[in-house]
Amino acid sequence: MEAAKQLVSERGLAVKQLKDAKASKADTGASVVELNKAKESLLKLDERSNLKPGIPQKDGKIDYTQDFFIETYAYAISNVYTFGPIFRAEQSHTSRHLAEFWMVEPEIAFADLQDDMNCAEAYVKYMCKWLLEKWLDDMEFMAKSYDKGCINRLKMVASTNTNLSITLYLTSWMIFK
């Protein structure tokens, strides 16, 4: 607790010195962010120290992944997955990161890297076939408006019978960039 208080004090002093020296906004801003993180940590430590003995000293927050819960099922019945909303654990204030998104998380018990690759590849191929079968009109619109080669790439990925390279995967999915 004392170390956390000292850290807040040091970070506060650093911010004050930067402001007095009329440092750049970027430097001062970065220092303020570090100060705020230190204050947040101190607040959490203070909250934990006020808990009664016997009460778990842990944050009561939502787990942002189902991995921990689904793992036991994977060991029982081998291949399982979850599909649902995922909440980003870290704070992100950019336009490229969503706080919540939907994700498929497969769990395969006793699998090696080759099994993981086969599972991922089968899923990507399935999604390519599904797009071509169910949403061809939309894909034709995408081809007309944005990327003339997107349908050909989807067909190539869907029909390939060998392991695909990461480069092919990335270029195939660039239509959604």
C-alpha positions in Angstrom: 0.0 0.0 0.0 2.8 2.4 0.9 4.6 1.6 -2.4 1.4 2.4 -4.3 1.1 5.8 -2.5 4.7 6.6 -3.2 4.2 5.7 -6.9 1.2 8.1 -7.1 3.3 10.8 -5.4 6.2 10.3 -7.8 3.9 10.4 -10.8 2.1 13.5 -9.6 5.5 15.2 -9.1 6.5 14.2 -12.6 3.3 15.7 -14.0 3.9 18.9 -12.1 7.5 19.2 -13.3 6.4 18.7 -16.9 3.8 21.4 -16.6 6.2 23.8 -14.9 8.8 23.2 -17.7 6.1 23.7 -20.3 6.8 20.4 -21.9 4.9 19.2 -25.0 1.2 18.2 -24.6 2.1 14.7 -25.7 4.7 14.3 -22.9 2.5 15.8 -20.3 -0.5 13.8 -21.5 1.4 10.5 -21.3 2.6 11.4 -17.8 -1.0 12.2 -16.7 -2.2 8.8 -18.1 0.5 7.1 -16.0 -0.6 9.1 -12.9 -4.2 8.1 -13.5 -3.3 4.4 -13.8 -1.3 4.6 -10.5 -4.3 6.3 -8.8 -6.6 3.6 -10.1 -4.3 0.9 -8.7 -4.1 2.7 -5.4 -7.9 2.9 -5.2 -8.2 -0.8 -5.9 -5.7 -1.6 -3.2 -7.5 0.6 -0.8 -10.8 -1.0 -1.5 -9.3 -4.5 -1.0 -7.7 -3.5 2.3 -11.1 -2.4 3.6 -12.7 -5.8 3.1 -13.5 -8.0 6.1 -11.3 -11.1 6.6 -12.7 -14.2 5.0 -14.2 -12.3 2.0 -12.3 -13.1 -1.2 -9.9 -10.3 -2.1 -10.7 -10.4 -5.8 -12.4 -8.1 -8.2 -16.0 -9.1 -8.9 -16.0 -8.5 -12.6 -17.4 -10.4 -15.6 -14.9 -12.8 -17.2 -14.4 -11.7 -20.8 -13.9 -15.1 -22.2 -15.7 -18.4 -21.9 -12.5 -20.5 -22.1 -12.3 -21.1 -18.4 -15.8 -22.4 -18.2 -15.9 -24.5 -21.4 -12.6 -26.2 -20.8 -14.2 -28.8 -18.4 -16.8 -29.7 -21.1 -14.0 -30.1 -23.6 -12.3 -32.7 -21.4 -15.6 -34.5 -21.0 -16.9 -34.6 -24.6 -13.8 -33.5 -26.6 -15.0 -30.9 -29.2 -17.1 -27.9 -27.9 -17.4 -24.3 -28.7 -19.1 -21.1 -27.5 -20.6 -18.4 -29.6 -21.7 -15.2 -28.1 -20.9 -11.7 -27.0 -17.4 -11.1 -25.8 -16.5 -8.0 -23.7 -13.1 -6.4 -24.1 -11.1 -6.6 -20.8 -8.8 -3.7 -21.3 -10.0 -0.1 -21.8 -9.8 1.0 -25.4 -10.9 4.3 -26.7 -10.2 3.9 -30.4 -12.5 3.6 -33.3 -11.0 0.3 -34.3 -11.7 -1.6 -31.0 -15.2 -2.5 -29.9 -16.1 -2.9 -26.2 -18.3 -5.8 -27.1 -18.2 -8.1 -30.1 -19.4 -11.6 -31.1 -16.9 -14.4 -31.4 -16.7 -18.2 -31.8 -14.3 -19.9 -29.4 -13.7 -23.6 -30.1 -12.2 -25.9 -27.5 -10.7 -29.1 -28.6 -9.4 -31.4 -25.8 -6.1 -33.3 -26.3 -5.4 -31.5 -29.6 -2.1 -30.6 -31.1 -1.2 -27.7 -33.4 -2.2 -29.7 -36.5 -5.6 -30.3 -35.1 -6.0 -26.6 -34.3 -5.0 -25.7 -37.8 -7.4 -28.2 -39.4 -10.3 -26.9 -37.2 -9.5 -23.3 -38.2 -9.1 -24.1 -41.8 -12.4 -26.1 -41.9 -14.2 -23.2 -40.4 -12.8 -20.6 -42.8 -13.7 -22.9 -45.8 -17.2 -23.4 -44.4 -17.7 -19.7 -44.0 -16.5 -19.0 -47.6 -18.9 -21.7 -48.9 -21.7 -20.3 -46.8 -21.2 -16.7 -48.1 -21.2 -18.0 -51.6 -24.4 -20.1 -51.1 -26.4 -17.8 -48.9 -25.2 -14.3 -49.6 -24.1 -14.3 -53.2 -26.1 -11.2 -54.0 -24.4 -9.2 -51.3 -21.0 -10.6 -52.4 -21.7 -9.5 -56.0 -22.5 -6.0 -54.7 -19.2 -6.1 -52.8 -17.4 -7.2 -56.0 -19.1 -4.5 -58.0 -18.5 -1.7 -55.4 -15.3 -2.5 -53.6 -13.2 -5.5 -54.7 -13.7 -7.2 -58.1 -11.7 -10.3 -57.0 -13.5 -11.1 -53.8 -15.8 -13.7 -55.2 -13.0 -15.5 -57.0 -10.9 -15.6 -53.8 -13.8 -16.9 -51.8 -14.3 -19.7 -54.4 -10.6 -20.5 -54.3 -10.5 -20.8 -50.5 -13.7 -22.8 -50.4 -12.6 -25.3 -53.0 -8.9 -25.8 -52.0 -8.2 -29.3 -50.7 -4.8 -28.6 -49.3 -3.5 -26.6 -46.4 -3.7 -22.9 -47.2 -1.0 -20.5 -46.4 -1.5 -17.6 -44.0 -0.9 -15.2 -46.9 -3.8 -16.7 -48.8 -6.1 -16.4 -45.7 -5.2 -12.8 -45.1 -5.6 -11.8 -48.7 -8.9 -13.7 -48.9 -10.3 -11.9 -45.9 -9.1 -8.4 -46.9 -12.5 -7.9 -48.6 -13.8 -7.2 -45.1 -11.2 -4.6 -44.2 
